[in-house]
């Protein structure tokens, strides 16, 4: 006969049948048998109790309706910008609803069970400090100046600290890939030892042989990191960045995706990324920013020299003193003697080079059939052919204020004087010139090259105060001198 009281005492203390059996030197089946007998006896001695499944905390119908409303909005949203459970939870908290994240996930799950059978799976990987980063392209639908278009976005993440970086571009060539890396390295203050890629054509020439593009290999050698291509159809090898693309895109642009320019969109993206990198991450003690501060000591130092991220192209110059590149047109200074010109093509600009000296620079255009024209490239010709100005493409490059002044005061006469004024564009902005011309016209003075230049060169007179212990000389009043001159 076993000591039942001892069995019950040990079981109450530990809650483990294995522990009781080990302490009493008896089998677990014996312990289980006696515990069942005691439980049966106790049931006879006490009234039966009806156990009910635990109920969820009561949630207001308004909160449930708001969650469902946001989920319904997902049906008309671009797939990659749909609200996630985490995003819905943040919206509800911001709007003042009292609800837990667990409750939001449950409501979302129930809604998905009714509306879809899709499940999203992420692959967890083990991070090593300072050793690894991941790269990926993604796309985000942005409305820029009323035009909805899918823009390519570079995403990079440090696996250990989970510090995230992203940048929107207008095209997806090797130049943009390299530029994204350079900006990422500058932001984190170093270079990770290895960076993982999927089968990106501009990086990997042969996915089977995992052969790296020669130009990109030179870039990686300059920064001393090792590029590692992943196996085809193996997202688990780059799971952190695969997760980053969807998370960052949704967090940053699900509520706002309308901007006046790509630059403004990038400023907004940078602001939202700072929110992400400053926030706490599940199962991590440090925020990504705090983790980055520790990880910096393990990164490869940045090289002292700047990497020149450009490619060389050569183009023929047309009779309109223009070249064509990527389906767009750029003006060339008319004094360039050769019928061809060398281009240094950067991600955001194009430099025109003559004997290794830059003679012109244009913002790189992203669409097709666009023109980038500097009217200063044609001033010599326009002086000889002033009648060609009014209907020229070069004239369209002027701001509306200058166009209005030309049409009202110079169109029928003195066109050459207007062309002479345009020579000031070599040193001053259009806005400054047009503002000065307006002021002169208000004063009843017809603007010329000399009058506009004189006004632009004027500087505010500053009086230097003389101070010495116990002595102070007040600055003179120029109006006193003016009055003396007037009455003399």
PENOR-V278616 format. One record per run of one state. SS is the DSSP state (2 for helix, 1 for strand, 0 for the rest). FROM is the first residue (numbers start at 1). TO is the last residue. If there is no record, write none. Layout:
# PENOR-V278616
<<SS | FROM | TO> <SS | FROM | TO>>
This chain:
# PENOR-V278616
<<0 | 1 | 3> <2 | 4 | 14> <0 | 15 | 16> <2 | 17 | 24> <0 | 25 | 27> <2 | 28 | 45> <0 | 46 | 60> <2 | 61 | 76> <0 | 77 | 78> <2 | 79 | 81> <0 | 82 | 84> <2 | 85 | 94> <0 | 95 | 100> <2 | 101 | 115> <0 | 116 | 131> <1 | 132 | 144> <0 | 145 | 146> <1 | 147 | 158> <0 | 159 | 163> <1 | 164 | 168> <0 | 169 | 173> <2 | 174 | 188> <0 | 189 | 190> <1 | 191 | 191> <0 | 192 | 193> <1 | 194 | 197> <0 | 198 | 203> <1 | 204 | 206> <0 | 207 | 210> <1 | 211 | 212> <0 | 213 | 213> <2 | 214 | 223> <0 | 224 | 225> <1 | 226 | 229> <0 | 230 | 234> <2 | 235 | 253> <0 | 254 | 257> <1 | 258 | 259> <0 | 260 | 261> <2 | 262 | 278> <0 | 279 | 287> <2 | 288 | 298> <0 | 299 | 299> <1 | 300 | 300> <0 | 301 | 310> <1 | 311 | 316> <0 | 317 | 321> <1 | 322 | 325> <0 | 326 | 327> <1 | 328 | 331> <0 | 332 | 339> <1 | 340 | 345> <0 | 346 | 348> <1 | 349 | 354> <0 | 355 | 356> <1 | 357 | 363> <0 | 364 | 370> <1 | 371 | 372> <0 | 373 | 374> <2 | 375 | 384> <0 | 385 | 385> <2 | 386 | 388> <0 | 389 | 392> <2 | 393 | 396> <0 | 397 | 399> <2 | 400 | 409> <0 | 410 | 414> <2 | 415 | 426> <0 | 427 | 429> <2 | 430 | 442> <0 | 443 | 448> <2 | 449 | 457> <0 | 458 | 465> <1 | 466 | 468> <0 | 469 | 470> <1 | 471 | 473> <0 | 474 | 477> <2 | 478 | 487> <0 | 488 | 488>>
